[in-house]
Amino acid sequence: MMSKEFAEWMAYEKVTGPLGPERADVLHAVLLALIHNQWAKKPKKPKEFLPEWDQGRAQTPEEMLAMLRAWTAMAGGATDGNDR
């Protein structure tokens, strides 16, 4: 997978939520609320355990590429600059 495609998938996941089983985040929020409410004095609703997707402004493609290059460098990899 080219770094450009990886950056596009990261951007997609940031907007839509995690990839994987559909709405697993909702399932886990319900489970967390159930466990929390058995022991807590103040009950919470499942939505309080849901992460908020699509926060803040969208990154530009250049910002995403710079972030990907930084992660690659932290992992000990190298970029040749030909990943566009």
C-alpha positions, 0 to 999 in steps of 0.5 A: 500500500502506498503512503498516499492510499494509507493517508486516505484511509486514515482520513476516511477513518477519522471522519467515519469512525473506526474500520471493522465490525459495523458500529462496534463502538456503539456495542462497546459503549452499551457494554461500558454503560451497563458495567458502569451503572451497576457500580456507580451512584450516578448512572450514565447513558451509552452515548457518554461512552461513545467517542466523537468522530470528525472533530476539528478541521479536516487536515489537508493532504499535505498535512496528512502526508507530513504526519505519515512521514513523521510516523514512518521516521519514528518507526525507523523507516525512510521515505524517498519523497516519491510517495505522491 
